[in-house]
Amino acid sequence: MKMPKLPREMKIGIGIYVLAAILFCFSPQSVIEIFSGNIDLIVKILIFTAVAVAISVAISYLLPLSFVRKYLSESSLSNLIIAGTLGVATPGPIYAIYPIVLTLKSKGVSNPVLVAFITGQTILGPARIPFEMGLFGLDFMLYRLVTALVMAPLAGLLYIWFSKWLPDPDEAPGKSGA
Amino acid sequence: MKVPVSEVFNSYLRLLAKTMFLVGGGLAFALAFGSLLDKEAMLTLKDNVSEPLQVVISALIGFVAPGPRYIIYPVLAKLFEMGLNLAVIYALVVGHVLIEPSTAMLEAGFFGWRFPLKRFTVSLIITLAAAELMLLLEYAGWSFR
């Protein structure tokens, strides 16, 4: 009997669950203790995920393909800055933004622009600004904000540079124009 | 063009199911790995290693330490209380949020292995550059506290 071929995301997902199960075996705490100790966080992430999926579905229906092609498909410096700033302004946990990233990718957004967006989003989210300011002070927060706005487009530029040696299979040659 | 609400709702549910499957796996992995981490190891950094090297080690620990972002803040607050340099805390928090094992696996699943490999390299460079710059500014007399 031939096994049905699983999609790549499904294989990766199963792999992560298997790895998690192995790590749980070595943990000094029980699985129930770990999950009950992090229940607020789990609920928060699941809610953010549901919201992020809603945003990504909204993007897929509302964002015209022509707009994306015109403004974000090429890896120019201005697009990297726009993507990085959009990332910094986008709330939500890292896992929850991947639906948005996938939607942008399917709309033709290039990988360096996606890297600028992911870097901006992961490095600093709006929800963490008051949190970090309270713990470490205003100056620390301002440095984080300024470096985030610089680091996101810089990450995109470095990605373009590294792609000269290790090109993405799906990136057309000469598409990177920064 | 008007799109039927049922079509939008169905596509939402399809994407939600697919995403929740992956997010659930990532979360389980992060929580399992986080329960194995020895937080005391971080404190040995402060007494035995020079600050520029602390920044490098913190960034690398941040990269390999999985877990949702908020998990690391109690540890960071404790390290800050103990007098660890803010540049080291910066390297740890930025390293932790920029990339981690579970998201690298997710990205490999979505975009292929070259994408997370390049993103990891790029993230390491920019994290170290920004954290070492912060350390230099502190040495030059700029206080971030």
Boltz contact constraints between the chains, C-beta under 6 A:
constraints:
  - contact:
      token1: [A, 8]
      token2: [B, 109]
      max_distance: 6.0
  - contact:
      token1: [A, 9]
      token2: [B, 109]
      max_distance: 6.0
  - contact:
      token1: [A, 12]
      token2: [B, 105]
      max_distance: 6.0
  - contact:
      token1: [A, 12]
      token2: [B, 109]
      max_distance: 6.0
  - contact:
      token1: [A, 13]
      token2: [B, 21]
      max_distance: 6.0
  - contact:
      token1: [A, 13]
      token2: [B, 22]
      max_distance: 6.0
  - contact:
      token1: [A, 13]
      token2: [B, 25]
      max_distance: 6.0
  - contact:
      token1: [A, 16]
      token2: [B, 25]
      max_distance: 6.0
  - contact:
      token1: [A, 16]
      token2: [B, 29]
      max_distance: 6.0
  - contact:
      token1: [A, 16]
      token2: [B, 105]
      max_distance: 6.0
  - contact:
      token1: [A, 17]
      token2: [B, 25]
      max_distance: 6.0
  - contact:
      token1: [A, 19]
      token2: [B, 29]
      max_distance: 6.0
  - contact:
      token1: [A, 20]
      token2: [B, 28]
      max_distance: 6.0
  - contact:
      token1: [A, 20]
      token2: [B, 29]
      max_distance: 6.0
  - contact:
      token1: [A, 20]
      token2: [B, 32]
      max_distance: 6.0
  - contact:
      token1: [A, 23]
      token2: [B, 32]
      max_distance: 6.0
  - contact:
      token1: [A, 23]
      token2: [B, 33]
      max_distance: 6.0
  - contact:
      token1: [A, 24]
      token2: [B, 32]
      max_distance: 6.0
  - contact:
      token1: [A, 27]
      token2: [B, 35]
      max_distance: 6.0
  - contact:
      token1: [A, 27]
      token2: [B, 36]
      max_distance: 6.0
  - contact:
      token1: [A, 29]
      token2: [B, 35]
      max_distance: 6.0
  - contact:
      token1: [A, 34]
      token2: [B, 31]
      max_distance: 6.0
  - contact:
      token1: [A, 34]
      token2: [B, 35]
      max_distance: 6.0
  - contact:
      token1: [A, 38]
      token2: [B, 31]
      max_distance: 6.0
  - contact:
      token1: [A, 41]
      token2: [B, 68]
      max_distance: 6.0
  - contact:
      token1: [A, 45]
      token2: [B, 68]
      max_distance: 6.0
  - contact:
      token1: [A, 49]
      token2: [B, 23]
      max_distance: 6.0
  - contact:
      token1: [A, 53]
      token2: [B, 15]
      max_distance: 6.0
  - contact:
      token1: [A, 53]
      token2: [B, 16]
      max_distance: 6.0
  - contact:
      token1: [A, 53]
      token2: [B, 19]
      max_distance: 6.0
  - contact:
      token1: [A, 57]
      token2: [B, 11]
      max_distance: 6.0
  - contact:
      token1: [A, 57]
      token2: [B, 12]
      max_distance: 6.0
  - contact:
      token1: [A, 61]
      token2: [B, 3]
      max_distance: 6.0
  - contact:
      token1: [A, 93]
      token2: [B, 68]
      max_distance: 6.0
  - contact:
      token1: [A, 94]
      token2: [B, 103]
      max_distance: 6.0
  - contact:
      token1: [A, 95]
      token2: [B, 23]
      max_distance: 6.0
  - contact:
      token1: [A, 95]
      token2: [B, 26]
      max_distance: 6.0
  - contact:
      token1: [A, 99]
      token2: [B, 15]
      max_distance: 6.0
  - contact:
      token1: [A, 99]
      token2: [B, 19]
      max_distance: 6.0
  - contact:
      token1: [A, 115]
      token2: [B, 119]
      max_distance: 6.0
  - contact:
      token1: [A, 122]
      token2: [B, 97]
      max_distance: 6.0
  - contact:
      token1: [A, 122]
      token2: [B, 98]
      max_distance: 6.0
  - contact:
      token1: [A, 135]
      token2: [B, 77]
      max_distance: 6.0
  - contact:
      token1: [A, 139]
      token2: [B, 144]
      max_distance: 6.0
  - contact:
      token1: [A, 140]
      token2: [B, 86]
      max_distance: 6.0
  - contact:
      token1: [A, 140]
      token2: [B, 144]
      max_distance: 6.0
  - contact:
      token1: [A, 147]
      token2: [B, 130]
      max_distance: 6.0
  - contact:
      token1: [A, 151]
      token2: [B, 126]
      max_distance: 6.0
  - contact:
      token1: [A, 154]
      token2: [B, 126]
      max_distance: 6.0
  - contact:
      token1: [A, 155]
      token2: [B, 122]
      max_distance: 6.0
  - contact:
      token1: [A, 155]
      token2: [B, 126]
      max_distance: 6.0
  - contact:
      token1: [A, 158]
      token2: [B, 122]
      max_distance: 6.0
  - contact:
      token1: [A, 159]
      token2: [B, 118]
      max_distance: 6.0
  - contact:
      token1: [A, 159]
      token2: [B, 122]
      max_distance: 6.0
  - contact:
      token1: [A, 162]
      token2: [B, 118]
      max_distance: 6.0
  - contact:
      token1: [A, 166]
      token2: [B, 114]
      max_distance: 6.0
  - contact:
      token1: [A, 168]
      token2: [B, 114]
      max_distance: 6.0
